[in-house]
Amino acid sequence: MEGGLDRDRVKLHVKKLPGQQARKWTRFHMKHTAVSTLEEGFVWARDKPALGPWCTDVDGNIILDFVSHVASAPLGYNHPRIIDLMKQFHAADPDRYAGTDFIAGYSCKPEKCSVPTPAHLHKKIVDITKQFKFDTAFFSNSGAEAVENAIKICYDYRQTDGYAFCFQGAFHGRTLGALSLNRSKTVQKLHFPQIPDVVAFPFCSCVKKCVCGWKTQSKKNKIENVLHQSLDNATGIINSEDVAYIIIEPIQGEGGYNVPRLSFIKEVYKEAKKHGIPVISDEIQSGLGRTGKWWACEHFGVKPDVITSAKGLRVGATIAKRRMFPAEKGRISSTWAEGNALASAVGWMTIDIIQKEKLMRNATRVGNYFMKRLRELMRRSRKVVDVRGKGLMVAAEFDTKRTRDHVRFTCFKRGVLLNNVGYKSIRFLPPLNVTKREVDVCVDVLGKVLRGRDE
Ligand SMILES: Cc1ncc(COP(=O)(O)O)c(C=O)c1O
C-alpha cells in the first residue's frame, strides 16, 4: 500500500468540506496572498496519505482530485519513483536546488549519473520531440515564460516586429507578451499594456457546416478561410513577410476545452507553410501525454516549428530546431535558464514514468471510457449539453453557468475536486495513471448531483 492508501479499495470519506482546519489554513494563507485565481475550500494535507488522484485534506477528508493541480501533477500524488528520486536528490544535493547561469553536473560521467540533471531533461525533451526533428530547448520557470521566449525567438527568426496571429478563445499566459495573445477572458488583459499588431482569427470547432467565421465568401467569390484571405497576394490586407508567427493551442484549454475541426488545423498549417510563417503549438495544457500522444498537435498530423511546454514538466520549455534560436549570446537568457535542478529532475522522471508505464496508452483507453460514461450522463440529463476532449483532457458543458457552478460546488462537498473552464464547463484532468474504477467514482458522484440526490 503506497502513499498510505490502497487505490483499489479507497473510498471517498467526507465529514465536512471545508472543515475547521481548512478554514484556518485558508485564512492564514490568504492574509498575505495577493488575489489571483487561487481556489479556496480544499486544503491538501502534505503530511497525510495521498496516492494517484486520492488525497487527504487537513481535516481528514479523503478526496478524489480530478484537477491534478491543473495538469501540473500528471502522476497525481506520491508516485513511488518520484518519492525515491526526492530521497536520492537530497542525498546527492542536500541544499543546492537552484540551477544558475552556470552548468552543473556530478563527478561521474553524464551517462552514469543516477540523479537526472537539467542536461538530462534537455535530452529527454529532444527524445519526445524527435517526430518534429527538434534538437534544442530553452528552459524557464513557467508556461508564460515559455511562451514569451517562443514569441521572442520567432520575432528574431523572422527579422520582424510585425504581426502576430492568434485565435479566438486562446489562452497563453499572464505576462505582458503572452497575455496580448489571449482571447478567452477580459479580466486577464484589462488595463494591462499589450504587444501591438496581434490579429485573432476564429478557432473553428464547427461540427458540420462552418458557422464560426473561419470560412467566408472571399473577394474572389469563393468560400475560403479568413487566414488565406488575409494573406492573399492580390486581395489580402497583410503582407505575409510582416507576420512573425502564428500561435495556437491544438486543443484550447482555458477557452473551454475546444477540440478543433481537423480541416481547420490543417488549413492553418498549410497557410503558415506556404508563407514560411512559424507555428508555435502551445502545448502547456494539452501536451506531455495528456491527450494520449506526447503533443496534441500530433492528432492532426501537423508539424509545428516551436512547442511550448510547462506544468507537469516543472520547468517552462521552449522547444524547436536549433536554427530557430538566436545564435548570438544574450539574446535570450535567465538566471534560471539552465533549469532549476530539483524541478528538472522531477520533469525528467515524469517523462520517464509516462514512457515506462505506458501512460499515454492509459490516457487514451481510460479517457475514452470517461467520455463514454459522461455521454451516458448527457443522454440522461438535459443539464449536460456537451462532452468533449481527447484522452484525459476532458470537459462537460452545462446548460447554464449557474448549473455548472452548482454542480462543481456540490461535487466538492461530496469529495470530488473539479475545476471550471470556459464560460459554463467543467474540466476533468485526472492523473495519467487514473483507473476506470476512479473514473466511476467521479461519474457516479456527478450523476447523483445532477439528479439532485443526497444518498
Ligand atoms: C495553454 C496555456 N498556455 C500558457 C499557460 C501559462 O502557464 P503558466 O501558468 O505556467 O504561466 C497555460 C496555463 O494554464 C496554458 O494552459
The ligand as an SDF file (V2000), in Angstrom:
LIG
                    3D

 16 16  0  0  0  0  0  0  0  0999 V2000
   -2.1960   26.7800  -23.0000 C   0  0  0  0  0  0  0  0  0  0  0  0
   -1.5290   27.5150  -21.8790 C   0  0  0  0  0  0  0  0  0  0  0  0
   -0.5170   28.3580  -22.1660 N   0  0  0  0  0  0  0  0  0  0  0  0
    0.1380   29.0250  -21.1940 C   0  0  0  0  0  0  0  0  0  0  0  0
   -0.2030   28.8630  -19.8600 C   0  0  0  0  0  0  0  0  0  0  0  0
    0.5380   29.6310  -18.7900 C   0  0  0  0  0  0  0  0  0  0  0  0
    1.2690   28.7730  -17.9810 O   0  0  0  0  0  0  0  0  0  0  0  0
    1.7570   29.2500  -16.5230 P   0  0  0  0  0  0  0  0  0  0  0  0
    0.5380   29.3460  -15.6860 O   0  0  0  0  0  0  0  0  0  0  0  0
    2.7030   28.1840  -16.0630 O   0  0  0  0  0  0  0  0  0  0  0  0
    2.4290   30.5670  -16.7020 O   0  0  0  0  0  0  0  0  0  0  0  0
   -1.2510   27.9990  -19.5210 C   0  0  0  0  0  0  0  0  0  0  0  0
   -1.6520   27.8220  -18.1160 C   0  0  0  0  0  0  0  0  0  0  0  0
   -2.6620   27.2720  -17.7850 O   0  0  0  0  0  0  0  0  0  0  0  0
   -1.9220   27.3150  -20.5520 C   0  0  0  0  0  0  0  0  0  0  0  0
   -2.9420   26.4730  -20.2980 O   0  0  0  0  0  0  0  0  0  0  0  0
  1  2  1  0
  2  3  1  0
  2 15  2  0
  3  4  2  0
  4  5  1  0
  5  6  1  0
  5 12  2  0
  6  7  1  0
  7  8  1  0
  8  9  2  0
  8 10  1  0
  8 11  1  0
 12 13  1  0
 12 15  1  0
 13 14  2  0
 15 16  1  0
M  END
$$$$
